[in-house]
Amino acid sequence: MLQGYPTKSGTGISIFGDYGDLNSLYSNVHEIATSLDESNIRLKAQSQLLMNFAYEIRKAYSGQRLTDKLTFNGDDKEMHYYGFQCVWTDILIFISALRHNAGYIQTDKLCQANLYMLEYVTEKALFDYDPQGANMIQHYIGQRINITNQYAFIIYQALHIKFVSDKAGKRRFRNIPQLIGDHFSEWRQEYKDLIQSFEISAKEQNCEITDLEFSEFPEIKW
């Protein structure tokens, strides 16, 4: 069974599970990701998002991220758990990409159970960190994020950098809905300015916006 906890500085979530839990989740995420046709400009970004998420899960169950030993109430037996950390904005985007695309392929009960469990531990971790902020942020679990945007992958990177660069704390956490809107709502001036900056960078590098990637990311203070 997956477990989720807010990180110490409130930057994101730590997700733990035993080998089977994470391996099963990886299989589902990878299956959904590989169902997307990367030659389709609107699917390429979603495929990249889910492949990034699948990579982190695989690294986790391989023991290359976090490890812990947990003892459950009434049971003296220690369980070896593996885990990984994910920035709040990242996990919300990943879940939205999963939910959107799970509706287009045939999924079994185990896949649906894994998706619901991922959503459950994320929502619980949000409220464990800050119930006031979580009341608004919970509405972005699996919805309200336009991950069909052809620029979703580079936008996700820009949002990640913006969020982790801001001062840690509950004010930053409670600003997540505003940040998501500024980065994904096409009618907002902040979004238009962001796309314009991408256009300038793409022109300078003689490439398409969808080929852009940030080369440097700020250190994350979890």
C-alpha positions, -999 to 999 in steps of 0.1 A, spaced: 0 0 0 14 34 -10 22 59 17 25 97 12 40 124 34 46 161 29 83 169 28 99 188 57 100 222 40 66 216 23 81 215 -12 64 184 -22 55 148 -13 75 117 -3 58 86 -17 67 52 -3 57 17 -11 71 -18 -11 87 -32 -42 55 -46 -55 35 -14 -49 59 7 -69 66 -18 -96 29 -21 -102 24 17 -103 54 19 -127 39 -6 -150 6 13 -152 23 47 -157 46 33 -183 17 15 -201 -3 48 -203 28 67 -215 37 43 -242 1 44 -255 7 80 -266 19 87 -301 49 111 -298 45 121 -335 13 138 -324 24 173 -312 -3 174 -285 5 139 -272 43 143 -273 44 166 -242 21 142 -222 43 112 -231 73 131 -219 56 140 -186 46 104 -179 80 90 -189 96 114 -164 72 102 -137 78 65 -146 115 71 -145 113 84 -109 91 54 -98 115 29 -114 145 45 -97 126 43 -64 118 6 -65 153 0 -76 165 15 -43 181 45 -59 160 72 -43 146 68 -7 145 38 16 128 33 49 118 7 74 82 9 86 64 -9 114 26 -8 114 4 -6 145 0 -40 161 27 -56 140 63 -59 151 75 -69 117 96 -43 99 87 -37 62 113 -24 38 98 5 19 112 24 -11 102 59 -21 108 91 -40 101 127 -37 80 149 -60 74 186 -60 38 195 -54 33 211 -88 50 181 -106 28 155 -89 -4 174 -97 6 176 -134 16 139 -135 -17 129 -120 -37 150 -145 -18 135 -174 -25 100 -160 -62 106 -155 -67 123 -188 -51 95 -208 -63 65 -187 -97 72 -202 -85 64 -237 -71 30 -231 -85 -2 -215 -75 -3 -179 -81 -31 -154 -91 -28 -118 -55 -29 -105 -46 1 -127 -76 20 -115 -68 10 -79 -32 23 -83 -44 56 -97 -69 61 -70 -43 52 -43 -19 77 -59 -46 104 -58 -55 95 -22 -20 97 -7 -14 130 -26 -46 145 -12 -39 132 23 -3 147 22 -17 180 10 -40 182 41 -13 169 64 9 198 54 -17 226 54 -55 220 55 -62 256 45 -41 255 13 -52 219 6 -89 229 5 -82 247 -28 -53 226 -42 -73 193 -39 -94 205 -68 -64 202 -91 -59 165 -84 -67 149 -118 -84 180 -133 -82 217 -141 -47 215 -156 -45 217 -193 -20 190 -200 -32 187 -236 -14 220 -243 13 212 -269 38 231 -247 29 212 -215 63 197 -210 83 229 -211 56 247 -191 59 220 -164 97 226 -162 91 264 -160 65 259 -132 88 236 -114 116 261 -114 93 290 -103 78 270 -74 111 256 -60 128 290 -64 102 308 -42 107 310 -5 95 278 12 65 279 35 27 278 35 24 310 15 42 294 -14 20 263 -9 -12 283 -9 -1 300 -41 -1 268 -61 -35 274 -78 -24 309 -89 9 295 -103 -9 267 -121 -33 292 -137 -5 316 -147 13 288 -164 -15 268 -180 -44 292 -185 -40 305 -221 -61 336 -215 -39 350 -188 -12 375 -196 13 356 -175 8 326 -198 12 348 -229 44 363 -216 57 328 -208 50 315 -244 66 347 -258 98 339 -238 97 304 -252 94 318 -287 124 340 -282 145 311 -268 134 288 -297 144 314 -322 178 319 -306 184 282 -306 169 277 -340 145 250 -328 108 245 -321 94 254 -287 86 217 -281 123 209 -284 133 233 -257 144 221 -223 158 239 -193 195 229 -189 197 240 -152 174 236 -123 177 251 -88 186 228 -59 155 216 -42 152 221 -5 127 194 4 
